[in-house]
Amino acid sequence: MRSAFEAISHEVSASVPYLAGTRRKLLDRYPYFVVFREESEAIQVIAVAHGRRLPGYWKNRV
């Protein structure tokens, strides 16, 4: 998970555009992904979601 957060902080544009203005970064070796949004001076993590359970449960956080 730490490597995913480091990758996000160093190169936001390398992450895949996702739903409602968010971006998504898949974790290596685990079925999870990080949903985040780039703010003016920070990166807001919205969810660390399981790739196969309750898709979109985090949407009300956006």
CHARMM internal coordinates of N, CA and C (Angstrom, degrees):
IC EDIT
DIST 1 N 1 CA 1.4412
DIST 1 CA 1 C 1.5280
ANGL 1 N 1 CA 1 C 109.59
DIST 1 C 2 N 1.2921
ANGL 1 CA 1 C 2 N 116.76
DIHE 1 N 1 CA 1 C 2 N -39.82
DIST 2 N 2 CA 1.4644
ANGL 1 C 2 N 2 CA 120.35
DIHE 1 CA 1 C 2 N 2 CA 179.86
DIST 2 CA 2 C 1.5278
ANGL 2 N 2 CA 2 C 111.08
DIHE 1 C 2 N 2 CA 2 C -58.40
DIST 2 C 3 N 1.3261
ANGL 2 CA 2 C 3 N 116.77
DIHE 2 N 2 CA 2 C 3 N -41.72
DIST 3 N 3 CA 1.4698
ANGL 2 C 3 N 3 CA 119.42
DIHE 2 CA 2 C 3 N 3 CA -179.63
DIST 3 CA 3 C 1.5287
ANGL 3 N 3 CA 3 C 111.31
DIHE 2 C 3 N 3 CA 3 C -65.01
DIST 3 C 4 N 1.3238
ANGL 3 CA 3 C 4 N 117.52
DIHE 3 N 3 CA 3 C 4 N -33.92
DIST 4 N 4 CA 1.4678
ANGL 3 C 4 N 4 CA 120.48
DIHE 3 CA 3 C 4 N 4 CA 177.32
DIST 4 CA 4 C 1.5230
ANGL 4 N 4 CA 4 C 110.40
DIHE 3 C 4 N 4 CA 4 C -65.73
DIST 4 C 5 N 1.3319
ANGL 4 CA 4 C 5 N 117.47
DIHE 4 N 4 CA 4 C 5 N -44.03
DIST 5 N 5 CA 1.4610
ANGL 4 C 5 N 5 CA 120.59
DIHE 4 CA 4 C 5 N 5 CA 178.98
DIST 5 CA 5 C 1.5293
ANGL 5 N 5 CA 5 C 111.33
DIHE 4 C 5 N 5 CA 5 C -65.09
DIST 5 C 6 N 1.3187
ANGL 5 CA 5 C 6 N 116.86
DIHE 5 N 5 CA 5 C 6 N -38.15
DIST 6 N 6 CA 1.4643
ANGL 5 C 6 N 6 CA 119.84
DIHE 5 CA 5 C 6 N 6 CA 177.35
DIST 6 CA 6 C 1.5269
ANGL 6 N 6 CA 6 C 110.82
DIHE 5 C 6 N 6 CA 6 C -65.64
DIST 6 C 7 N 1.3300
ANGL 6 CA 6 C 7 N 116.81
DIHE 6 N 6 CA 6 C 7 N -42.21
DIST 7 N 7 CA 1.4678
ANGL 6 C 7 N 7 CA 120.59
DIHE 6 CA 6 C 7 N 7 CA 178.50
DIST 7 CA 7 C 1.5251
ANGL 7 N 7 CA 7 C 110.96
DIHE 6 C 7 N 7 CA 7 C -63.00
DIST 7 C 8 N 1.3193
ANGL 7 CA 7 C 8 N 116.62
DIHE 7 N 7 CA 7 C 8 N -41.24
DIST 8 N 8 CA 1.4659
ANGL 7 C 8 N 8 CA 120.98
DIHE 7 CA 7 C 8 N 8 CA 178.80
DIST 8 CA 8 C 1.5270
ANGL 8 N 8 CA 8 C 110.13
DIHE 7 C 8 N 8 CA 8 C -62.82
DIST 8 C 9 N 1.3205
ANGL 8 CA 8 C 9 N 116.98
DIHE 8 N 8 CA 8 C 9 N -45.30
DIST 9 N 9 CA 1.4690
ANGL 8 C 9 N 9 CA 119.80
DIHE 8 CA 8 C 9 N 9 CA -176.27
DIST 9 CA 9 C 1.5275
ANGL 9 N 9 CA 9 C 112.55
DIHE 8 C 9 N 9 CA 9 C -68.81
DIST 9 C 10 N 1.3257
ANGL 9 CA 9 C 10 N 117.63
DIHE 9 N 9 CA 9 C 10 N -28.30
DIST 10 N 10 CA 1.4603
ANGL 9 C 10 N 10 CA 120.19
DIHE 9 CA 9 C 10 N 10 CA -178.54
DIST 10 CA 10 C 1.5231
ANGL 10 N 10 CA 10 C 113.43
DIHE 9 C 10 N 10 CA 10 C -86.99
DIST 10 C 11 N 1.3210
ANGL 10 CA 10 C 11 N 117.53
DIHE 10 N 10 CA 10 C 11 N -31.41
DIST 11 N 11 CA 1.4658
ANGL 10 C 11 N 11 CA 119.92
DIHE 10 CA 10 C 11 N 11 CA -176.08
DIST 11 CA 11 C 1.5275
ANGL 11 N 11 CA 11 C 110.70
DIHE 10 C 11 N 11 CA 11 C -149.66
DIST 11 C 12 N 1.3183
ANGL 11 CA 11 C 12 N 115.26
DIHE 11 N 11 CA 11 C 12 N 79.95
DIST 12 N 12 CA 1.4650
ANGL 11 C 12 N 12 CA 121.75
DIHE 11 CA 11 C 12 N 12 CA -178.23
DIST 12 CA 12 C 1.5205
ANGL 12 N 12 CA 12 C 111.35
DIHE 11 C 12 N 12 CA 12 C -58.87
DIST 12 C 13 N 1.3093
ANGL 12 CA 12 C 13 N 117.76
DIHE 12 N 12 CA 12 C 13 N -40.82
DIST 13 N 13 CA 1.4654
ANGL 12 C 13 N 13 CA 121.44
DIHE 12 CA 12 C 13 N 13 CA -175.35
DIST 13 CA 13 C 1.5256
ANGL 13 N 13 CA 13 C 113.25
DIHE 12 C 13 N 13 CA 13 C -66.78
DIST 13 C 14 N 1.3287
ANGL 13 CA 13 C 14 N 118.23
DIHE 13 N 13 CA 13 C 14 N -13.59
DIST 14 N 14 CA 1.4648
ANGL 13 C 14 N 14 CA 120.86
DIHE 13 CA 13 C 14 N 14 CA 178.31
DIST 14 CA 14 C 1.5253
ANGL 14 N 14 CA 14 C 111.55
DIHE 13 C 14 N 14 CA 14 C -78.26
DIST 14 C 15 N 1.3286
ANGL 14 CA 14 C 15 N 117.31
DIHE 14 N 14 CA 14 C 15 N -12.88
DIST 15 N 15 CA 1.4622
ANGL 14 C 15 N 15 CA 121.29
DIHE 14 CA 14 C 15 N 15 CA 178.88
DIST 15 CA 15 C 1.5229
ANGL 15 N 15 CA 15 C 110.03
DIHE 14 C 15 N 15 CA 15 C -84.54
DIST 15 C 16 N 1.3009
ANGL 15 CA 15 C 16 N 115.98
DIHE 15 N 15 CA 15 C 16 N 154.64
DIST 16 N 16 CA 1.4610
ANGL 15 C 16 N 16 CA 122.78
DIHE 15 CA 15 C 16 N 16 CA -175.10
DIST 16 CA 16 C 1.5293
ANGL 16 N 16 CA 16 C 111.25
DIHE 15 C 16 N 16 CA 16 C -79.09
DIST 16 C 17 N 1.3452
ANGL 16 CA 16 C 17 N 118.74
DIHE 16 N 16 CA 16 C 17 N 129.90
DIST 17 N 17 CA 1.4636
ANGL 16 C 17 N 17 CA 119.90
DIHE 16 CA 16 C 17 N 17 CA 172.74
DIST 17 CA 17 C 1.5274
ANGL 17 N 17 CA 17 C 109.32
DIHE 16 C 17 N 17 CA 17 C -59.16
DIST 17 C 18 N 1.3343
ANGL 17 CA 17 C 18 N 116.24
DIHE 17 N 17 CA 17 C 18 N 141.50
DIST 18 N 18 CA 1.4579
ANGL 17 C 18 N 18 CA 120.49
DIHE 17 CA 17 C 18 N 18 CA -174.58
DIST 18 CA 18 C 1.5231
ANGL 18 N 18 CA 18 C 109.46
DIHE 17 C 18 N 18 CA 18 C -130.24
DIST 18 C 19 N 1.2823
ANGL 18 CA 18 C 19 N 119.34
DIHE 18 N 18 CA 18 C 19 N -144.03
DIST 19 N 19 CA 1.4594
ANGL 18 C 19 N 19 CA 123.65
DIHE 18 CA 18 C 19 N 19 CA -173.72
DIST 19 CA 19 C 1.5273
ANGL 19 N 19 CA 19 C 112.92
DIHE 18 C 19 N 19 CA 19 C -87.39
DIST 19 C 20 N 1.3089
ANGL 19 CA 19 C 20 N 116.08
DIHE 19 N 19 CA 19 C 20 N 147.36
DIST 20 N 20 CA 1.4691
ANGL 19 C 20 N 20 CA 123.87
DIHE 19 CA 19 C 20 N 20 CA 171.68
DIST 20 CA 20 C 1.5238
ANGL 20 N 20 CA 20 C 113.65
DIHE 19 C 20 N 20 CA 20 C 51.80
DIST 20 C 21 N 1.3246
ANGL 20 CA 20 C 21 N 117.45
DIHE 20 N 20 CA 20 C 21 N 43.28
DIST 21 N 21 CA 1.4560
ANGL 20 C 21 N 21 CA 120.87
DIHE 20 CA 20 C 21 N 21 CA 177.26
DIST 21 CA 21 C 1.5171
ANGL 21 N 21 CA 21 C 115.26
DIHE 20 C 21 N 21 CA 21 C 77.04
DIST 21 C 22 N 1.3131
ANGL 21 CA 21 C 22 N 116.95
DIHE 21 N 21 CA 21 C 22 N 15.73
DIST 22 N 22 CA 1.4604
ANGL 21 C 22 N 22 CA 120.89
DIHE 21 CA 21 C 22 N 22 CA 179.12
DIST 22 CA 22 C 1.5217
ANGL 22 N 22 CA 22 C 109.95
DIHE 21 C 22 N 22 CA 22 C -101.54
DIST 22 C 23 N 1.3227
ANGL 22 CA 22 C 23 N 115.18
DIHE 22 N 22 CA 22 C 23 N 174.50
DIST 23 N 23 CA 1.4599
ANGL 22 C 23 N 23 CA 122.21
DIHE 22 CA 22 C 23 N 23 CA 174.51
DIST 23 CA 23 C 1.5185
ANGL 23 N 23 CA 23 C 107.11
DIHE 22 C 23 N 23 CA 23 C -128.94
DIST 23 C 24 N 1.3326
ANGL 23 CA 23 C 24 N 115.93
DIHE 23 N 23 CA 23 C 24 N 162.77
DIST 24 N 24 CA 1.4631
ANGL 23 C 24 N 24 CA 120.82
DIHE 23 CA 23 C 24 N 24 CA -175.97
DIST 24 CA 24 C 1.5210
ANGL 24 N 24 CA 24 C 110.24
DIHE 23 C 24 N 24 CA 24 C -133.34
DIST 24 C 25 N 1.3186
ANGL 24 CA 24 C 25 N 115.90
DIHE 24 N 24 CA 24 C 25 N 136.24
DIST 25 N 25 CA 1.4648
ANGL 24 C 25 N 25 CA 122.51
DIHE 24 CA 24 C 25 N 25 CA 176.35
DIST 25 CA 25 C 1.5251
ANGL 25 N 25 CA 25 C 108.24
DIHE 24 C 25 N 25 CA 25 C -125.33
DIST 25 C 26 N 1.3369
ANGL 25 CA 25 C 26 N 116.79
DIHE 25 N 25 CA 25 C 26 N 119.42
DIST 26 N 26 CA 1.4624
ANGL 25 C 26 N 26 CA 121.44
DIHE 25 CA 25 C 26 N 26 CA 178.80
DIST 26 CA 26 C 1.5190
ANGL 26 N 26 CA 26 C 110.01
DIHE 25 C 26 N 26 CA 26 C -76.83
DIST 26 C 27 N 1.3264
ANGL 26 CA 26 C 27 N 116.26
DIHE 26 N 26 CA 26 C 27 N 143.08
DIST 27 N 27 CA 1.4593
ANGL 26 C 27 N 27 CA 120.90
DIHE 26 CA 26 C 27 N 27 CA 176.20
DIST 27 CA 27 C 1.5208
ANGL 27 N 27 CA 27 C 109.36
DIHE 26 C 27 N 27 CA 27 C -86.50
DIST 27 C 28 N 1.3148
ANGL 27 CA 27 C 28 N 116.16
DIHE 27 N 27 CA 27 C 28 N 144.58
DIST 28 N 28 CA 1.4623
ANGL 27 C 28 N 28 CA 121.28
DIHE 27 CA 27 C 28 N 28 CA 176.90
DIST 28 CA 28 C 1.5281
ANGL 28 N 28 CA 28 C 109.55
DIHE 27 C 28 N 28 CA 28 C -73.26
DIST 28 C 29 N 1.3104
ANGL 28 CA 28 C 29 N 116.80
DIHE 28 N 28 CA 28 C 29 N 135.80
DIST 29 N 29 CA 1.4649
ANGL 28 C 29 N 29 CA 125.09
DIHE 28 CA 28 C 29 N 29 CA 173.62
DIST 29 CA 29 C 1.5232
ANGL 29 N 29 CA 29 C 115.82
DIHE 28 C 29 N 29 CA 29 C 66.80
DIST 29 C 30 N 1.3098
ANGL 29 CA 29 C 30 N 119.05
DIHE 29 N 29 CA 29 C 30 N 3.38
DIST 30 N 30 CA 1.4649
ANGL 29 C 30 N 30 CA 121.33
DIHE 29 CA 29 C 30 N 30 CA 179.31
DIST 30 CA 30 C 1.5239
ANGL 30 N 30 CA 30 C 108.71
DIHE 29 C 30 N 30 CA 30 C -133.17
DIST 30 C 31 N 1.3367
ANGL 30 CA 30 C 31 N 117.98
DIHE 30 N 30 CA 30 C 31 N 150.01
DIST 31 N 31 CA 1.4706
ANGL 30 C 31 N 31 CA 120.27
DIHE 30 CA 30 C 31 N 31 CA -178.66
DIST 31 CA 31 C 1.5344
ANGL 31 N 31 CA 31 C 113.03
DIHE 30 C 31 N 31 CA 31 C -83.93
DIST 31 C 32 N 1.3159
ANGL 31 CA 31 C 32 N 117.18
DIHE 31 N 31 CA 31 C 32 N 40.74
DIST 32 N 32 CA 1.4566
ANGL 31 C 32 N 32 CA 122.15
DIHE 31 CA 31 C 32 N 32 CA -179.27
DIST 32 CA 32 C 1.5190
ANGL 32 N 32 CA 32 C 109.85
DIHE 31 C 32 N 32 CA 32 C -119.16
DIST 32 C 33 N 1.3275
ANGL 32 CA 32 C 33 N 114.60
DIHE 32 N 32 CA 32 C 33 N 158.92
DIST 33 N 33 CA 1.4557
ANGL 32 C 33 N 33 CA 120.28
DIHE 32 CA 32 C 33 N 33 CA 173.20
DIST 33 CA 33 C 1.5227
ANGL 33 N 33 CA 33 C 109.22
DIHE 32 C 33 N 33 CA 33 C -142.61
DIST 33 C 34 N 1.3182
ANGL 33 CA 33 C 34 N 115.29
DIHE 33 N 33 CA 33 C 34 N 156.15
DIST 34 N 34 CA 1.4595
ANGL 33 C 34 N 34 CA 122.12
DIHE 33 CA 33 C 34 N 34 CA 179.69
DIST 34 CA 34 C 1.5223
ANGL 34 N 34 CA 34 C 107.69
DIHE 33 C 34 N 34 CA 34 C -102.61
DIST 34 C 35 N 1.3212
ANGL 34 CA 34 C 35 N 116.34
DIHE 34 N 34 CA 34 C 35 N 127.19
DIST 35 N 35 CA 1.4625
ANGL 34 C 35 N 35 CA 122.24
DIHE 34 CA 34 C 35 N 35 CA 175.56
DIST 35 CA 35 C 1.5265
ANGL 35 N 35 CA 35 C 106.26
DIHE 34 C 35 N 35 CA 35 C -102.28
DIST 35 C 36 N 1.3202
ANGL 35 CA 35 C 36 N 116.71
DIHE 35 N 35 CA 35 C 36 N 126.85
DIST 36 N 36 CA 1.4566
ANGL 35 C 36 N 36 CA 119.51
DIHE 35 CA 35 C 36 N 36 CA -177.47
DIST 36 CA 36 C 1.5156
ANGL 36 N 36 CA 36 C 110.63
DIHE 35 C 36 N 36 CA 36 C -146.43
DIST 36 C 37 N 1.3262
ANGL 36 CA 36 C 37 N 113.99
DIHE 36 N 36 CA 36 C 37 N 166.99
DIST 37 N 37 CA 1.4567
ANGL 36 C 37 N 37 CA 121.31
DIHE 36 CA 36 C 37 N 37 CA 178.38
DIST 37 CA 37 C 1.5234
ANGL 37 N 37 CA 37 C 107.83
DIHE 36 C 37 N 37 CA 37 C -133.32
DIST 37 C 38 N 1.3069
ANGL 37 CA 37 C 38 N 116.23
DIHE 37 N 37 CA 37 C 38 N 138.75
DIST 38 N 38 CA 1.4626
ANGL 37 C 38 N 38 CA 121.14
DIHE 37 CA 37 C 38 N 38 CA 178.24
DIST 38 CA 38 C 1.5240
ANGL 38 N 38 CA 38 C 109.12
DIHE 37 C 38 N 38 CA 38 C -86.65
DIST 38 C 39 N 1.3146
ANGL 38 CA 38 C 39 N 116.49
DIHE 38 N 38 CA 38 C 39 N 118.82
DIST 39 N 39 CA 1.4616
ANGL 38 C 39 N 39 CA 122.53
DIHE 38 CA 38 C 39 N 39 CA 176.39
DIST 39 CA 39 C 1.5290
ANGL 39 N 39 CA 39 C 108.04
DIHE 38 C 39 N 39 CA 39 C -96.24
DIST 39 C 40 N 1.3111
ANGL 39 CA 39 C 40 N 118.18
DIHE 39 N 39 CA 39 C 40 N 178.05
DIST 40 N 40 CA 1.4662
ANGL 39 C 40 N 40 CA 120.61
DIHE 39 CA 39 C 40 N 40 CA -176.91
DIST 40 CA 40 C 1.5259
ANGL 40 N 40 CA 40 C 112.77
DIHE 39 C 40 N 40 CA 40 C -62.06
DIST 40 C 41 N 1.3274
ANGL 40 CA 40 C 41 N 117.95
DIHE 40 N 40 CA 40 C 41 N -39.19
DIST 41 N 41 CA 1.4609
ANGL 40 C 41 N 41 CA 120.18
DIHE 40 CA 40 C 41 N 41 CA -178.33
DIST 41 CA 41 C 1.5199
ANGL 41 N 41 CA 41 C 113.25
DIHE 40 C 41 N 41 CA 41 C -128.22
DIST 41 C 42 N 1.3080
ANGL 41 CA 41 C 42 N 117.81
DIHE 41 N 41 CA 41 C 42 N 11.23
DIST 42 N 42 CA 1.4673
ANGL 41 C 42 N 42 CA 120.49
DIHE 41 CA 41 C 42 N 42 CA -177.27
DIST 42 CA 42 C 1.5245
ANGL 42 N 42 CA 42 C 109.87
DIHE 41 C 42 N 42 CA 42 C -155.69
DIST 42 C 43 N 1.3110
ANGL 42 CA 42 C 43 N 115.04
DIHE 42 N 42 CA 42 C 43 N 169.81
DIST 43 N 43 CA 1.4589
ANGL 42 C 43 N 43 CA 122.04
DIHE 42 CA 42 C 43 N 43 CA 173.66
DIST 43 CA 43 C 1.5189
ANGL 43 N 43 CA 43 C 106.73
DIHE 42 C 43 N 43 CA 43 C -114.33
DIST 43 C 44 N 1.3162
ANGL 43 CA 43 C 44 N 116.74
DIHE 43 N 43 CA 43 C 44 N 122.90
DIST 44 N 44 CA 1.4581
ANGL 43 C 44 N 44 CA 121.98
DIHE 43 CA 43 C 44 N 44 CA -178.82
DIST 44 CA 44 C 1.5219
ANGL 44 N 44 CA 44 C 109.01
DIHE 43 C 44 N 44 CA 44 C -97.19
DIST 44 C 45 N 1.3263
ANGL 44 CA 44 C 45 N 116.95
DIHE 44 N 44 CA 44 C 45 N 116.22
DIST 45 N 45 CA 1.4622
ANGL 44 C 45 N 45 CA 121.33
DIHE 44 CA 44 C 45 N 45 CA 175.59
DIST 45 CA 45 C 1.5206
ANGL 45 N 45 CA 45 C 107.26
DIHE 44 C 45 N 45 CA 45 C -83.61
DIST 45 C 46 N 1.3121
ANGL 45 CA 45 C 46 N 116.13
DIHE 45 N 45 CA 45 C 46 N 123.43
DIST 46 N 46 CA 1.4540
ANGL 45 C 46 N 46 CA 121.75
DIHE 45 CA 45 C 46 N 46 CA -177.38
DIST 46 CA 46 C 1.5182
ANGL 46 N 46 CA 46 C 111.07
DIHE 45 C 46 N 46 CA 46 C -95.45
DIST 46 C 47 N 1.3378
ANGL 46 CA 46 C 47 N 116.85
DIHE 46 N 46 CA 46 C 47 N -38.96
DIST 47 N 47 CA 1.4660
ANGL 46 C 47 N 47 CA 119.90
DIHE 46 CA 46 C 47 N 47 CA -179.31
DIST 47 CA 47 C 1.5175
ANGL 47 N 47 CA 47 C 110.81
DIHE 46 C 47 N 47 CA 47 C -160.72
DIST 47 C 48 N 1.3157
ANGL 47 CA 47 C 48 N 114.70
DIHE 47 N 47 CA 47 C 48 N 151.52
DIST 48 N 48 CA 1.4598
ANGL 47 C 48 N 48 CA 122.43
DIHE 47 CA 47 C 48 N 48 CA 164.33
DIST 48 CA 48 C 1.5165
ANGL 48 N 48 CA 48 C 102.89
DIHE 47 C 48 N 48 CA 48 C -112.49
DIST 48 C 49 N 1.3186
ANGL 48 CA 48 C 49 N 116.66
DIHE 48 N 48 CA 48 C 49 N 105.14
DIST 49 N 49 CA 1.4593
ANGL 48 C 49 N 49 CA 122.12
DIHE 48 CA 48 C 49 N 49 CA -168.35
DIST 49 CA 49 C 1.5241
ANGL 49 N 49 CA 49 C 112.27
DIHE 48 C 49 N 49 CA 49 C -111.63
DIST 49 C 50 N 1.3203
ANGL 49 CA 49 C 50 N 115.32
DIHE 49 N 49 CA 49 C 50 N 145.49
DIST 50 N 50 CA 1.4618
ANGL 49 C 50 N 50 CA 121.33
DIHE 49 CA 49 C 50 N 50 CA 174.08
DIST 50 CA 50 C 1.5261
ANGL 50 N 50 CA 50 C 107.13
DIHE 49 C 50 N 50 CA 50 C -75.97
DIST 50 C 51 N 1.3042
ANGL 50 CA 50 C 51 N 116.34
DIHE 50 N 50 CA 50 C 51 N 135.09
DIST 51 N 51 CA 1.4555
ANGL 50 C 51 N 51 CA 120.97
DIHE 50 CA 50 C 51 N 51 CA -175.39
DIST 51 CA 51 C 1.5141
ANGL 51 N 51 CA 51 C 115.92
DIHE 50 C 51 N 51 CA 51 C -68.81
DIST 51 C 52 N 1.3264
ANGL 51 CA 51 C 52 N 118.03
DIHE 51 N 51 CA 51 C 52 N -14.51
DIST 52 N 52 CA 1.4660
ANGL 51 C 52 N 52 CA 120.08
DIHE 51 CA 51 C 52 N 52 CA -175.96
DIST 52 CA 52 C 1.5230
ANGL 52 N 52 CA 52 C 114.10
DIHE 51 C 52 N 52 CA 52 C -125.42
DIST 52 C 53 N 1.3034
ANGL 52 CA 52 C 53 N 117.58
DIHE 52 N 52 CA 52 C 53 N 10.32
DIST 53 N 53 CA 1.4610
ANGL 52 C 53 N 53 CA 119.84
DIHE 52 CA 52 C 53 N 53 CA -178.58
DIST 53 CA 53 C 1.5186
ANGL 53 N 53 CA 53 C 111.39
DIHE 52 C 53 N 53 CA 53 C -124.85
DIST 53 C 54 N 1.2937
ANGL 53 CA 53 C 54 N 116.11
DIHE 53 N 53 CA 53 C 54 N 136.64
DIST 54 N 54 CA 1.4601
ANGL 53 C 54 N 54 CA 123.44
DIHE 53 CA 53 C 54 N 54 CA 176.90
DIST 54 CA 54 C 1.5273
ANGL 54 N 54 CA 54 C 113.37
DIHE 53 C 54 N 54 CA 54 C 38.13
DIST 54 C 55 N 1.3160
ANGL 54 CA 54 C 55 N 117.96
DIHE 54 N 54 CA 54 C 55 N 66.64
DIST 55 N 55 CA 1.4646
ANGL 54 C 55 N 55 CA 119.65
DIHE 54 CA 54 C 55 N 55 CA -178.47
DIST 55 CA 55 C 1.5290
ANGL 55 N 55 CA 55 C 111.60
DIHE 54 C 55 N 55 CA 55 C -56.92
DIST 55 C 56 N 1.3051
ANGL 55 CA 55 C 56 N 115.35
DIHE 55 N 55 CA 55 C 56 N 133.78
DIST 56 N 56 CA 1.4537
ANGL 55 C 56 N 56 CA 121.10
DIHE 55 CA 55 C 56 N 56 CA 175.80
DIST 56 CA 56 C 1.5143
ANGL 56 N 56 CA 56 C 116.57
DIHE 55 C 56 N 56 CA 56 C 75.92
DIST 56 C 57 N 1.3246
ANGL 56 CA 56 C 57 N 119.05
DIHE 56 N 56 CA 56 C 57 N 13.05
DIST 57 N 57 CA 1.4684
ANGL 56 C 57 N 57 CA 120.61
DIHE 56 CA 56 C 57 N 57 CA -178.49
DIST 57 CA 57 C 1.5302
ANGL 57 N 57 CA 57 C 111.79
DIHE 56 C 57 N 57 CA 57 C -59.97
DIST 57 C 58 N 1.2838
ANGL 57 CA 57 C 58 N 116.92
DIHE 57 N 57 CA 57 C 58 N -22.67
DIST 58 N 58 CA 1.4601
ANGL 57 C 58 N 58 CA 122.78
DIHE 57 CA 57 C 58 N 58 CA -174.92
DIST 58 CA 58 C 1.5305
ANGL 58 N 58 CA 58 C 112.99
DIHE 57 C 58 N 58 CA 58 C -88.40
DIST 58 C 59 N 1.3297
ANGL 58 CA 58 C 59 N 118.88
DIHE 58 N 58 CA 58 C 59 N -4.93
DIST 59 N 59 CA 1.4685
ANGL 58 C 59 N 59 CA 122.05
DIHE 58 CA 58 C 59 N 59 CA -172.46
DIST 59 CA 59 C 1.5289
ANGL 59 N 59 CA 59 C 113.72
DIHE 58 C 59 N 59 CA 59 C -57.83
DIST 59 C 60 N 1.3319
ANGL 59 CA 59 C 60 N 117.65
DIHE 59 N 59 CA 59 C 60 N -30.77
DIST 60 N 60 CA 1.4656
ANGL 59 C 60 N 60 CA 119.07
DIHE 59 CA 59 C 60 N 60 CA -179.87
DIST 60 CA 60 C 1.5286
ANGL 60 N 60 CA 60 C 112.20
DIHE 59 C 60 N 60 CA 60 C -71.44
DIST 60 C 61 N 1.3241
ANGL 60 CA 60 C 61 N 118.66
DIHE 60 N 60 CA 60 C 61 N -6.32
DIST 61 N 61 CA 1.4680
ANGL 60 C 61 N 61 CA 122.58
DIHE 60 CA 60 C 61 N 61 CA 178.13
DIST 61 CA 61 C 1.5249
ANGL 61 N 61 CA 61 C 112.18
DIHE 60 C 61 N 61 CA 61 C -84.60
DIST 61 C 62 N 1.3200
ANGL 61 CA 61 C 62 N 116.79
DIHE 61 N 61 CA 61 C 62 N -14.27
DIST 62 N 62 CA 1.4732
ANGL 61 C 62 N 62 CA 120.58
DIHE 61 CA 61 C 62 N 62 CA -175.58
DIST 62 CA 62 C 1.5038
ANGL 62 N 62 CA 62 C 110.25
DIHE 61 C 62 N 62 CA 62 C -81.75
END
COOR INIT
IC SEED 1 N 1 CA 1 C
IC BUILD
